[in-house]
Amino acid sequence: MADHITITPAGGQWVVRALGAVLGESRNALSLAEGDLAPVIYFPRDDMAMAFFGKTDKTTTDPRKGEATYYSIHGKSGVLENVAWSYETPKPGMEAIAGHLAFAADKVTVEKV
């Protein structure tokens, strides 16, 4: 279990791609580092093409960040179920990631361009 979390600007321009489409690009992405885990990039929802996203019933709870809600991505070539998540009302100290989406790295391409 991670012993600390840091949230910093990711720096530069980041892009999210899935199902043959660019889902969003941002210069305002955040990098969340949790202990010795690989950093996770969080994208402002305002920079995403939210028409591709459908909120699902899935939720999980993280003891440090709070309750996450999940989204599936819908594209012409199919659906990726529950591959994006968001902390709508994160716990104190994690407020910076409110209104942001993170993605399952094994299903969605997130890269700095």
Buried (B, 14 or more C-beta within 10 A) or exposed (E): EEEEBEBEEBEEEBBBBBBEBEBBBBEBBBBBBBEEEEBBBBBBBEBBEBEBBBEBEEEEEBEBBBBBBBBBBBEEEEEBBBBBBBBEEBBEEBEBBBBBBBBBEEBBEBEEE
